[in-house]
Amino acid sequence: MVKLGVNIDHVATLRNARGGCEPEPVQAVFQVIQSGADSITIHLREDRRHINDRDLKLIRELINVPLNLEMALTDEMIDIAVKTKPDYVCLVPENRQEITTEGGLNVLRVEEKMKKSIKILNENGISVSLFIDPESDQIECSARCGADMIELHTGKYANADNSDKEAEFLNIKKSTDLAISLGLIVNAGHGLNYQNTARIAAIEGMNELNIGHSIISRSVFTGLNEAVKEMKKIIETAGGI
């Protein structure tokens, strides 16, 4: 069964908009878990625009499901991960001016640094995922670097119009097959919502889908529990492709 990882970053975004303490991300985490999430994803950005260090510390201490910490490939973030010990980290690119992550990590460009960082994280009991575009050279480089898993960036698929969507979907499916053949666990995420998730969940060998913005958006109208349950049902009922 494909797992659902829920990203709760935008609960913190809403809190930070007023500079107060509401809504509380930790409370959201417990509701998400009670509603069927298999893991929790948080992105500790260098500029701390949503999740902050206090959130990370509390969530790590309190939850009993896997914690996926998204973070940039920097010495500061590697040190934070080693100290807090999330179950796994997902290394992502960061651009201070971007609204959301705009694309996958160029692993080829940072191959040597990546190998050293993965070694440090693995030696501290932390599995490593790389957030990459569904491209064969990036997948092959991820395997060379020693990554445990990858997260395929599904943004192009999510944003494609009808004429291009099938090609983008087939590319994700082909990339999944390649990654599995190289011994990588395959996750996917970015732009997935209540209309386009089922096809990705149905790909043979897919391990986990990490979804945040659409679930938090839906929760404004349905409540967080129901929003998570709806997404979980979509994933559970998706047929294999």
Secondary structure, DSSP 8 states (H G I E B T S, - for coil): --EEEEE-HHHHHHHHHHTSS-S-HHHHHHHHHHTT-SEEEEE--TT-SSS-HHHHHHHHHH-SS-EEEEE-SSHHHHHHHHHH--SEEEE----TT-SS--S---GGGGHHHHHHHHHHHHHTT-EEEEEE-S-HHHHHHHHHHT-SEEEEE-HHHHH--HHHHHHHHHHHHHHHHHHHHTT-EEEEESS--TTTHHHHHTSTTEEEEEE-HHHHHHHHHH-HHHHHHHHHHHHHT----
